[in-house]
């Protein structure tokens, strides 16, 4: 799979402290009409929850939270000793290792895997195979030809992610675990917020060999595998803005599609669900558009697309009909990777 700067998936994540990234998350409402996503940035020092337009206050999954302090990231020290059991950044560690006592364990995170120096953490309720599966997916995106080396086209992205000390965090999926993780008194220490975490709240949506599409409306409640979506979204966000300027052709095509969708009413940014009357700025709108576009090209979740009423082209066929050349171009970057097997794996 060739990673493209225009690939964002519609998923349920939480982004904690994204330095230089957009200040609002752009995820759509979750499977039941509410959002499972929020973003906290060291710039705004607050957490934003996305919610659907008709959601009541009692249904809101996560409310606004304020950080008690903003650390000085210039002098922050990355806790590399925590990951000493998986030391090589040219290898893929698919078997989870135990996290030693640290700020991570205080927050309930107990194990981790690594792919080319990028760590994926989980709490004790997350099955080991879910971490291993995400690690293999991440490795397969970075090493498409599976020769054990990060592809040349991915090196800039990988370097950007490493320099940001970015990692994925997989939670077993309950509001209490998220609250604890984000509480500077009980969860991650304030200085850890100098690192970038993408939190996947619903581990149930990581299913090795699971279905990737469901029919609408009869299968609305069925759980799909969104593992690849989590991984690609992590890469997109963690390497921002590098992932949005990889080549001129992609930028031009995406810009033309975006403007055309706005002009013709295929994309309705006024319906992007944001809580607390926050504005969805231009970055927010573009990320949302790219997320829905990628989701529709993959026929990932037609039901949620229709329900959200943000993007009117909810299937690959609809996008192919309005712009066949652009569809072929972006679809080629969204091929699902094969099972990862290379000399880089340390089982």
N, C-alpha and C positions, 0 to 999 in steps of 0.2 A: 504494500500500500504506500503510495507516494503522498506524503503529507503536504497539504496545501494551506496557504495562509487563510483561505476562505472557509475552513472547515470548523464549524461549531455545532455541537449537538444539543438537542433539547433534552436536558437532564435535570435531576434534582440534586443540586450541590450547594454548598456553602463556601464562600471564598473569604478567608480571613487574612486581612492585610496584604493587599496586592499593590506593591509600590509601583507607581507609574501606570497602573491599569485604570480602566474606567471606574468611576466611583459608584456605579450602580450595577447590580446583577440584572441580567436580562432574561432570566428563565421564565418560561410560561407557567401557568397554573399547573399544579400537580394532577395526578390521576383522578382525584376526587374533587377538582375544582379549586383547590387552594394551593398555595405555593409551599414548597419545602426548601426554599432557597433564601439566602440572605448574604449580604456582603458587609464586612467591617473593614474600613481602611484607616490607616494611621493618619491620613489627611483629614478625614471628616470626624474621626473618633466616635463613630456611631455605627449601628447596625441597621440595615434596611431590609425589611421583609416584603417580598412581592406577594400580592394577593389579587384575587379576581375581583372584578367590579362589583359583583353581587355577594361578596363574602361578608358575613357578619363578624363583629368583634369577637364573639365567642368561638368562632371557627378558626381564628387566626392562629396558625401553628407556632409562629415565633414572633415575639414583639420586639420593639426597638430596645436596644441595650446600649449603654454608654460605657466606654472604656474608662477605668479609673485613672490611668496615666498613659502617657505616650512615651515609649522608651527612646533613648538616643541610639538610633540604628548605626550611626557612624562608628561607635565603639563596641557594638554587639559582637559577641563571640559565638560562632556556630558550635553547638555541642557535638563535635565530630566523634568524640570518644564513645558516645552512645551507640554508634553504628560500627564499632571496631570489629565486630564479628563478621562483617561483610565489607572488607576493606578495599577491594579492587573495583575501580570505576570503569574497567574494561570488561567486566564480567556481569552475568545475569544470575542472581541468587533467587531461585524460585521457591526454595524451602524457607519458611519463616523462621527467624531467629528471635530469641527473647530479648526484649528491651531491658537493659539494666536500670536500677533505681535512678530516677531522674525526674525532670519536670514533665516528661511524657507519661511516665507511670503514675505520677500524681494526678494526671488528667484521665487516667483509666486506659491509656494505650499500652499494650503489653507485648506486641510483636511487630516485626517488619520484614519486608523483602526489599530487594534492590535491583534495578536495571540500569546498567551503565552509570552508576553513581547517583541515581534518582531513587529515593526511598518511598515505599508505600507502607503506611502504618495502619494497624487495626486494633480494636479493643478485643477483650478476651472472648466475647460472644461471636465475633466474626469468624466463620470457619476458615481454616488454613487455605483450603483450595480456592477460596474467593480471592485471597491475596495473591496466590500463585498464578491464578488465571489473569488477573489484571497485570501482573508483572510480565507475563508472556505476551500479552497484548501490547504493552508499552514497548517491550523489546522488539516486537515484530514491526511496529511502526518506525522505530529508529533504525532498525537493521532489516530492511525489506528483503534483501537477497539472502539473508540468513547465513552470511559467511563469518559471523562472529565479530564483525566490525561495524560501528555506526556508519551509515551511508554518508557520503560526502555532502549530500544536500541537507543532511540533518545536523551537521556539526555545529553550525551557528546557533541553531535552536537549542541543542544540547548544552552548549557553553552558556547560553543566556539563562537557561533553567538552573544550571549548577551555580552560577554566580548569584542568583536570587535565593539560593538555599531553599528551593521550592520542593514540596513533597505532597503526596496524596495521603489523606487520612480517611479510613473507612470505618464508619460507625455502624453498630448493630441496628440502629433505627428507632430511637425514642427521644422525645423532647428533653427528658432529664439529662441524657448523656451529652446532648449539645449544650445545654445550659451549663453543665459542670465544666465542659471543655473550655468554654469561653469565659468562665468566671476567673478573673485573675487571682482570687483568693483560694479557690479550690481546684482550678484546672491548670491550663498552661500558664507558666509564669509570664509576667508582662514582657520580659526581655525576649521571650520566644516569639512575640508578635513581630519581630524584625525579620522572621522567616515567613515564607508564603505557604499557606496550607489550603488545599482544596478539599473540603470535607464532603464526602458522599454519605448522606444521612441514611439512605435506604440500601443496605447491603443486600436486601432481598432482590434487588434489580440487577445483581451480578450473578449470572447463571451460565456456567460453562455448558455449551451445547444447547442453550435454551432458545425459545422462539424470539424472533426479532420484530414481528409484526402481529397485529391483532385486527380483527374485523370490527367495524363500527356499525351499530352500537352494541351488538350482542356480547362482544368480548372486552368491554370497557374495563372490567375489573381484573382481567387477567394480567399477571405479572410477566413482563418481557425482560430479556437480557439487554441491558444498556451498558455493559462493560466497556465495549469499544467507544461508545459515546463519552463515558466518563474519562477515558484515557485521552481521546483526541481533544476534548474540551480542556483538560488539564494542560496539554501541550500548548494549545492556543492561548490560554490565559497566562500560563507561567512564562511564556516566551514573548508576551506582548511588550512592545509593538513589533518585534521582529517578525512574528508570524503574519503580519499584515502588509509586509513589503518585500516578499521574497522575489517576485519577478513582475515585470511591467505588464505582461499580458494578463495575469490573474487580477492585478489591481484594476486594469482597464475594464475587463469583463464584469467584475463585481460592481464597479462604480456605475457602469451602464445599466446593469440589472437593477441595482438599487434605485437609481433615479427613475427608471421606467416603471418599477413597481409602485413607487410613490405617485407618479403622474397618473397611472392608470387605475389606481385604487386596489392593487393586489396586496399592498402592504399598508396596514393601518396602525401607525405608531401610537396614535392616541389611545389605542386599546391595550397597550403594553401595561401589565398590572404592576404598579409600584405603590407601596404603602406610604403612609404619613405625608401624603401630598408632595412627595419629592418629584422633581422633574426628571424625565428621561432625556438626557442630553444627546448630542449627536453621536458620541461614541456608543452610548447605550442603545440608540436606535439601530446603528449599523451592526452591532453585535447581535441584537435580536433578529434582525433580518437574516444575517448569515446563519444563525442557529436554525431558524425555521427553514431556510433554503436547503441546508444540509439534511435536515430531518425529512423533508419532503422528497428530496432526490433519492434517499434510501428507503422511502416508504416506511419510515420508522414508527409513526404514530398519527395516523389520519384522524383518529377520534379526538385527541387533544387539540390538534390543529383546528379542526372545525369548531370545537367548543370555545377555544380562546378567541377566535375571530380577530387575530392579528395578521395572519398571512392567509390569503385566499387560495393559494396554489398548494393544496394539501397532499398531492400525489406526484410521483415522478412523471406520470403521463401528462398531467396538466402543465408541468414545467417544460417537458419535451415539446409539447404542442406550441407553446408560446415562444420558445427560443431553443430550437434543436441543437444549434452549434454550441451554445453555452452549456446546455444540459450535458452534451457529450464531453465537453472539456472538464466540467466539475465532477461529473460522475466517474471519470477515469481516476480521479484523486480519492474517491470514496470507496474503492473496492475493499471488501473485508479481507484482512490478512489471513494467511493460512496458519495452522498450528506452528508455533515457534520451536525450532530445533536447530541449534547451532553449536559450534565449539565454545561459545561464550558462556554457556549454561553451567552453573555449579549447582547441582541438585542437593 
